[in-house]
Amino acid sequence: METGRAAVGRRGERIAARYLGDRGWRVLDRNWRPGPGLRGELDLVALEPSAGTRPAALVVVEVKTRTTLSAGPPAAAVDSAKLARLRTLAAAWAAEHSAPHGRLRLDVISVLLRPGLPAELRHHRGVGLT
């Protein structure tokens, strides 16, 4: 059984995946890791449905979950170095899979889990475009 930070992170990822699904998104992959040569993990890869003239978008979603704001808001942990790693991993995922999409985008979903309170979720769209 997971404990501590890993359990908090997985809970945040489940909340984020449910949030996306409730909005019509299709989660294509969770916790994807590349083959040899690359390090890292993509928390969620999802297909945002098309709307009007906007085509469907393939979106890599980095989920950041915290139980306190003492280290700042969860999304603050996604810096330029992290975005660069996510772009590399997103390109590797797209090369390995074939999913219908008109564009590829990086989003961050931040989840704040505090005891006795409902989860607070913020969806930061387009933090990194590829």
C-alpha positions in Angstrom: 0.0 0.0 0.0 1.3 3.5 -0.9 1.9 5.9 1.9 2.9 9.5 2.3 3.7 11.6 -0.8 3.1 8.8 -3.3 -0.4 8.2 -2.0 -1.2 11.9 -2.0 0.1 12.2 -5.6 -2.0 9.2 -6.8 -5.1 10.6 -5.1 -4.6 13.9 -6.8 -4.2 12.1 -10.2 -7.4 10.2 -9.6 -9.2 13.5 -8.8 -7.8 15.2 -11.9 -8.7 12.3 -14.2 -12.3 12.3 -12.9 -12.5 16.1 -13.3 -11.4 15.7 -17.0 -13.7 12.8 -17.6 -16.6 14.7 -16.2 -15.9 17.4 -18.8 -16.0 15.0 -21.7 -12.2 14.4 -22.0 -10.9 10.9 -22.7 -7.9 9.9 -20.7 -5.6 7.9 -23.0 -2.8 7.1 -20.6 -1.8 7.4 -17.0 1.6 7.4 -15.4 3.3 6.7 -18.8 7.1 6.1 -18.7 9.3 6.1 -21.8 11.6 3.3 -22.8 15.4 3.3 -22.3 17.1 6.6 -22.9 14.5 9.0 -21.3 13.6 9.5 -17.7 10.4 10.8 -16.3 6.7 10.2 -16.3 3.6 11.7 -17.8 0.8 11.8 -15.2 -2.1 12.0 -17.6 -2.4 12.1 -21.4 -5.9 13.0 -22.5 -7.9 14.0 -25.5 -9.8 17.2 -25.1 -12.9 17.1 -27.4 -13.3 19.4 -30.3 -15.5 22.4 -29.8 -16.9 24.4 -32.7 -14.1 25.0 -35.1 -11.5 24.1 -32.6 -10.1 20.6 -33.3 -9.6 18.1 -30.6 -6.3 18.5 -28.7 -4.0 16.0 -27.3 -3.1 17.3 -23.8 -0.3 16.1 -21.5 -1.5 17.0 -18.0 1.0 17.3 -15.1 -0.8 16.9 -11.8 0.6 18.6 -8.8 -0.9 17.8 -5.4 -0.2 19.2 -2.0 -1.7 19.0 1.4 -0.5 22.5 2.5 0.5 25.7 0.9 3.6 26.1 3.1 5.8 25.5 0.0 3.6 27.6 -2.2 0.8 26.6 -4.5 1.1 23.2 -6.2 1.4 24.6 -9.8 4.5 26.6 -8.7 6.5 23.4 -8.7 6.3 23.3 -12.5 9.2 25.4 -13.6 10.8 25.8 -17.0 13.1 22.8 -16.6 10.1 20.6 -15.7 8.2 22.0 -18.8 11.2 21.1 -21.0 11.2 17.5 -19.7 7.4 17.3 -20.2 7.8 18.5 -23.8 10.4 15.8 -24.5 8.3 13.1 -22.9 5.2 14.4 -24.8 7.0 14.1 -28.1 8.1 10.5 -27.2 4.5 9.6 -26.2 3.1 11.0 -29.5 5.8 9.1 -31.5 4.9 5.9 -29.8 1.1 6.2 -30.0 -1.3 7.2 -32.7 -4.2 9.3 -31.3 -6.3 11.7 -33.3 -5.5 15.3 -32.5 -5.1 18.6 -34.1 -2.5 20.0 -31.7 -0.5 19.0 -28.6 -0.7 21.1 -25.4 0.7 20.9 -21.9 -1.6 21.7 -19.0 -1.2 21.6 -15.2 -3.9 20.6 -12.8 -3.1 21.6 -9.2 -4.9 19.8 -6.4 -4.9 21.0 -2.8 -6.0 18.3 -0.3 -6.6 19.7 3.2 -8.1 17.6 6.1 -11.8 18.1 6.5 -12.2 20.3 3.4 -13.2 19.4 -0.2 -10.3 19.1 -2.6 -9.5 22.4 -4.4 -8.6 21.9 -8.1 -7.3 24.4 -10.6 -6.8 23.7 -14.2 -4.0 25.7 -15.8 -4.4 25.4 -19.6 -1.6 25.8 -22.1 1.3 26.3 -19.8 3.5 24.8 -22.4 2.7 24.4 -26.1 4.6 22.0 -28.3 
